[in-house]
Amino acid sequence: MLGVENQLTNSEPDSNTLQLRLARKTPIKEWQLADVVDVIVETPETSTLRLALPNPSSFIPGQYYNIRIPVEGRPRPIQRAYSIGSSPYPDFGIIEVGVKEMVGGLVSPVLVRDTPVGSKLEVRGPYGAFNWTEEMGGPLLLVAAGSGVVPFMSMIRYAKAKNLTQPMHLLFSSKSKEYVIYGDELNKLQEETGWLKVTHTYTRDPKDPTARFHRRIDKEMLQDLLEETSPKLGYLCGPPEMVELCEVALRELGMEPGSVFSEKYD
Ligand SMILES: Cc1cc2nc3c(=O)[nH]c(=O)nc-3n(C[C@H](O)[C@H](O)[C@H](O)COP(=O)(O)OP(=O)(O)OC[C@H]3O[C@@H](n4cnc5c(N)ncnc54)[C@H](O)[C@@H]3O)c2cc1C
């Protein structure tokens, strides 16, 4: 896997990590001041921020940036990790992050409710080994809950931009239709491409026919999708409990642990 540089996400690097970086001679990335050039309200609790970077770097679909903001009463800015939702191809100078508001959180409510177009944000990246490019092949099973869909959107948009055809099956858990992030774009891509399939599950709407399932992701659901997709690779992203449940279930259903990649939003 490419891009392994910083395994610490929602905290500053400790001295051991700095020593490790020095030993590996990996460059330490600098914070830069990005311009918020657009804000797209995706759902009642999630917004996309489009960020123009003064010093852009190429990135791999699935990677993330750290964002830090000043918080009243805290001596230092507070940083959090946010996956990139945009494709690095053809242009990586403007990136998109999709942020879901965690009520009572220090950073996400500010990003979702109080960061209008024209704001500036301190960002640093890209980081992360949770990624996919065409060399890794397919078919892919992508399993997301809530904002866990963001890195998959980067992979899907990248595949579309490069006219790739590896089959991708996205299993996407949302509270209800209203809370489906990127809903219209996913529908359109599913209609336009022969390789993307999206299966929705709604956890708080037992009837809506736009979802095939109406419960949390479980082993039986994954079994159905494995039979339909026969994936070479599996990707899991979202809350730690969901990711851990899926890791165990996919192993029990016969997928090799080495072909399943996880990103936990803790
Ligand atoms: C690699 C990675 C990528 C990520 N990508 C994304 C992404 O694309 N989109 C996205 O939305 N998120 C993403 N996340 C999650 C993100 O980094 C933050 O964790 C998330 O936005 C919450 O941050 P916060 O500062 O708002 O909340 P925090 O301040 O961290 O609080 C989180 C929750 O805990 C509660 N809480 C805090 N302190 C206490 C306490 N003492 N007692 C009880 N409850 C408490 C808060 O009320 C809140 O609900 C990612 C995480 C990782 C690790």
The ligand as an SDF file (V2000), in Angstrom:
LIG
                    3D

 53 58  0  0  0  0  0  0  0  0999 V2000
   -8.6400    8.5910    9.3360 C   0  0  0  0  0  0  0  0  0  0  0  0
   -9.9310    9.2760    9.7390 C   0  0  0  0  0  0  0  0  0  0  0  0
  -10.7130    9.8860    8.7630 C   0  0  0  0  0  0  0  0  0  0  0  0
  -11.8980   10.5200    9.1260 C   0  0  0  0  0  0  0  0  0  0  0  0
  -12.6690   11.0700    8.1300 N   0  0  0  0  0  0  0  0  0  0  0  0
  -13.8430   11.6450    8.4510 C   0  0  0  0  0  0  0  0  0  0  0  0
  -14.7040   12.1660    7.4130 C   0  0  0  0  0  0  0  0  0  0  0  0
  -14.4050   12.0890    6.2130 O   0  0  0  0  0  0  0  0  0  0  0  0
  -15.8550   12.7680    7.8020 N   0  0  0  0  0  0  0  0  0  0  0  0
  -16.2250   12.8690    9.1130 C   0  0  0  0  0  0  0  0  0  0  0  0
  -17.2910   13.4460    9.3990 O   0  0  0  0  0  0  0  0  0  0  0  0
  -15.4500   12.3770   10.1080 N   0  0  0  0  0  0  0  0  0  0  0  0
  -14.2700   11.7870    9.8060 C   0  0  0  0  0  0  0  0  0  0  0  0
  -13.4550   11.2910   10.8100 N   0  0  0  0  0  0  0  0  0  0  0  0
  -13.8290   11.5550   12.2210 C   0  0  0  0  0  0  0  0  0  0  0  0
  -13.2840   12.9380   12.6290 C   0  0  0  0  0  0  0  0  0  0  0  0
  -11.8480   12.9090   12.6310 O   0  0  0  0  0  0  0  0  0  0  0  0
  -13.7190   13.3670   14.0450 C   0  0  0  0  0  0  0  0  0  0  0  0
  -13.4360   12.3190   14.9410 O   0  0  0  0  0  0  0  0  0  0  0  0
  -15.2030   13.7330   14.1200 C   0  0  0  0  0  0  0  0  0  0  0  0
  -15.5080   14.7890   13.2060 O   0  0  0  0  0  0  0  0  0  0  0  0
  -15.5810   14.1920   15.5540 C   0  0  0  0  0  0  0  0  0  0  0  0
  -14.7340   15.2550   15.9140 O   0  0  0  0  0  0  0  0  0  0  0  0
  -15.2610   16.4160   16.8920 P   0  0  0  0  0  0  0  0  0  0  0  0
  -14.0810   17.2470   17.2700 O   0  0  0  0  0  0  0  0  0  0  0  0
  -16.4180   17.1230   16.3030 O   0  0  0  0  0  0  0  0  0  0  0  0
  -15.8090   15.6180   18.1160 O   0  0  0  0  0  0  0  0  0  0  0  0
  -15.0350   15.2650   19.4960 P   0  0  0  0  0  0  0  0  0  0  0  0
  -14.7290   16.5060   20.2480 O   0  0  0  0  0  0  0  0  0  0  0  0
  -13.9060   14.3620   19.1760 O   0  0  0  0  0  0  0  0  0  0  0  0
  -16.1780   14.4770   20.2180 O   0  0  0  0  0  0  0  0  0  0  0  0
  -16.7670   13.3120   19.5970 C   0  0  0  0  0  0  0  0  0  0  0  0
  -18.0410   12.9330   20.3130 C   0  0  0  0  0  0  0  0  0  0  0  0
  -17.7360   12.5590   21.6320 O   0  0  0  0  0  0  0  0  0  0  0  0
  -18.5100   13.3090   22.5270 C   0  0  0  0  0  0  0  0  0  0  0  0
  -17.6640   13.6310   23.6700 N   0  0  0  0  0  0  0  0  0  0  0  0
  -16.5330   14.3570   23.6730 C   0  0  0  0  0  0  0  0  0  0  0  0
  -16.0270   14.4220   24.9160 N   0  0  0  0  0  0  0  0  0  0  0  0
  -16.8440   13.6950   25.6970 C   0  0  0  0  0  0  0  0  0  0  0  0
  -16.8730   13.3830   27.0730 C   0  0  0  0  0  0  0  0  0  0  0  0
  -15.9300   13.8030   27.9030 N   0  0  0  0  0  0  0  0  0  0  0  0
  -17.8830   12.6160   27.5380 N   0  0  0  0  0  0  0  0  0  0  0  0
  -18.8540   12.1710   26.7110 C   0  0  0  0  0  0  0  0  0  0  0  0
  -18.8810   12.4340   25.3960 N   0  0  0  0  0  0  0  0  0  0  0  0
  -17.9060   13.1990   24.9040 C   0  0  0  0  0  0  0  0  0  0  0  0
  -18.9350   14.5710   21.7810 C   0  0  0  0  0  0  0  0  0  0  0  0
  -20.1520   15.0780   22.2870 O   0  0  0  0  0  0  0  0  0  0  0  0
  -19.0520   14.0770   20.3900 C   0  0  0  0  0  0  0  0  0  0  0  0
  -20.3400   13.5630   20.1410 O   0  0  0  0  0  0  0  0  0  0  0  0
  -12.2850   10.6060   10.4790 C   0  0  0  0  0  0  0  0  0  0  0  0
  -11.4780   10.0160   11.4610 C   0  0  0  0  0  0  0  0  0  0  0  0
  -10.3360    9.3500   11.1050 C   0  0  0  0  0  0  0  0  0  0  0  0
   -9.4960    8.7110   12.1840 C   0  0  0  0  0  0  0  0  0  0  0  0
  1  2  1  0
  2  3  1  0
  2 52  2  0
  3  4  2  0
  4  5  1  0
  4 50  1  0
  5  6  2  0
  6  7  1  0
  6 13  1  0
  7  8  2  0
  7  9  1  0
  9 10  1  0
 10 11  2  0
 10 12  1  0
 12 13  2  0
 13 14  1  0
 14 15  1  0
 14 50  1  0
 15 16  1  0
 16 17  1  0
 16 18  1  0
 18 19  1  0
 18 20  1  0
 20 21  1  0
 20 22  1  0
 22 23  1  0
 23 24  1  0
 24 25  2  0
 24 26  1  0
 24 27  1  0
 27 28  1  0
 28 29  2  0
 28 30  1  0
 28 31  1  0
 31 32  1  0
 32 33  1  0
 33 34  1  0
 33 48  1  0
 34 35  1  0
 35 36  1  0
 35 46  1  0
 36 37  1  0
 36 45  1  0
 37 38  2  0
 38 39  1  0
 39 40  1  0
 39 45  2  0
 40 41  1  0
 40 42  2  0
 42 43  1  0
 43 44  2  0
 44 45  1  0
 46 47  1  0
 46 48  1  0
 48 49  1  0
 50 51  2  0
 51 52  1  0
 52 53  1  0
M  END
$$$$
